[in-house]
Amino acid sequence: PEGGDAVALLKEIAGDLKTWGGHRLAAGFSVDVDRWPHVRRRIEELMQDVEIIPQRLELLSWAPERLSMDMWKEAESIGPFGMGNPYPLLFHPQNGPFLSEPLGKNGKHIRIKINQTSLLGFGGETLLQENPFPTGWVYRPQLETWKHITNLQFVLERVVL
């Protein structure tokens, strides 16, 4: 969780681990199977002490239909995105009608149609069930290539209440 430090946690139990490594936000380890119950208990204890800091998002208010593929390609020049250089997130207020439809074999994903554009919510089947009256959308642009054709798609990150 935000506010946690995976490496610091693993340092606390390093003597019980075979190997471990990573960085503050993501780390992994291996452990002998007979040590797993003890390691699991220690991780759970340490995780209880993690103070979860509410995540502060910095957003740029930008309607998806105003963003062209060329504009996004130029914006990607400030990448690569990752730790220390977060992916730009954009905000679009919900100020009119929208249509939501399920996607995928099991409907676990959704497509939100607003104006002339669509936002893709991967794993978002419950987003609107829990929050049927959003006040806005947080999304990120992404270039997607399928069958040798590149398109600009907009990935839904959060529903704003």
N, C-alpha and C positions, 0 to 999 in steps of 0.2 A: 504493500500500500504506500501511497504518497506519504513521505515522512519516515519511511523505513529504510534500512540499509542492509541489503542481503549479505554483503561481504562481512560487515561487522557481526551479524548474527552467526554466520558460519565460523568466524574466528572464535566465537565463544564455545563452539562444540568441535573445533578442529581435531582435538585428540580422539574423538570418537569416529572420525571420518577416514575413509581410505584416501580419497582425493576430493578437492573442491576448488572452485575458482569462479570468477565472473567479475561483475561490477556492482555498484550500489543498487541499481534497479533490477538486475537479473543475475542470478548466480545458480550454479548447480553443484552437485556433489554425488559421490558414491559411498556406500556404506555396506559393511558385511550384514547379511540378512539377520544374523543373531543379535546384532547391535541395533537394528531398526526400531524396536519398541522403545528403547531408551532414547534414541536420537529423536524420534517422533515426539515423545513426551517433552523433551528439552526444547525443541523447536516451538511447540505449542505454548510452552511457558514463556519463552522469549518473545513470541509474537504478541502475547497479551500485554506486554510492556511497551509495544510500539505505539507512539502517539500519532494517530492519523491526522495529517494536516490537510484540510480541505484544499483541493486543487484550484488554483487561480488560473483561469484561461485568458489569454490575450487574443482577441478576435478582431478581425477586420470586417466591417459591415459591407457586404458585397453580394449583390444579386447574382445567382449563377448564370443567368442569361446574358449578363454583361461581360463574362469572362470567355475569351476565345482561346482556341488551342495555341495560337501563336503567343498570346499574352502569357499563358501558363508556361509554355516552353521557356520564355524569357525569365519568368519568375523562378523556375527550377534552377537557374544558373547560380542561385545563392545556396544551393545544396552542396554536398549531400546532407539530407536531413537525418536527424537522430539525436542522441544524447548531446546536449550542449548547443544544438541547432535544431530546435523543434520544428516539426512540419507546420506550415502556415495553416491556421484554421480560420474559416470564414463564417460569418453569421448572416442569416437572412430572416427577417421578421415574417411571421405568418400573419398576413393581413388580408386574406381573401380565401376563396375556396381552394381545397386541395383534394386530391384523390390518392388513396392508399390501396395498393394491391399486393398480394403475396407473390413471391418469386421462389423458384427452386422446386425440387421434387416434393419436398414436404412443407413448403410454404414458410420456411424458417427465415427467409429474407423478405424484405419489402421494397417496393418502389413507391416513392412519394412523388406525385406529379403536381408541380406548382408552376403556374403560368405555362411557358413553353419548354420547361426543363424537368428533369427527373433527378431525384436523389436516391441513391441505392443504400439501403440499410442492411448490411450483412449481419445475420444473426439477430435481426431486429423485429422478429415476429411479435414480441411482447411490448415493444416501445409504445405503440399507440393504444394497446389494450390498457396499459397502466396509466397513460396520459393522453386521453382522447382529444383534449383541447389545447394543443401546443400554442405558444406565443412566438415561436421561432425555431430555426434549425441551425445547428452547427455542423458544418461539412468541410471536407477537404477535396480539392481537385486531384485527379489522378489520370495519367495517360494509360490507356489500356489497349493492347494490341491483340486482335483476334483475327485469325485467317488473313494475316498480312495487312490488316487495316487498323490504323491507330485512331482511337477516339478519345475525347476528353469526357471523363465521367466524374460525377460528384458523389463522394462517399459520405453518407450520413454518419456523423460521430455522436451527436447528442440531440435530444429533443429538449427544447427550452420551455419551461412552464411559466 
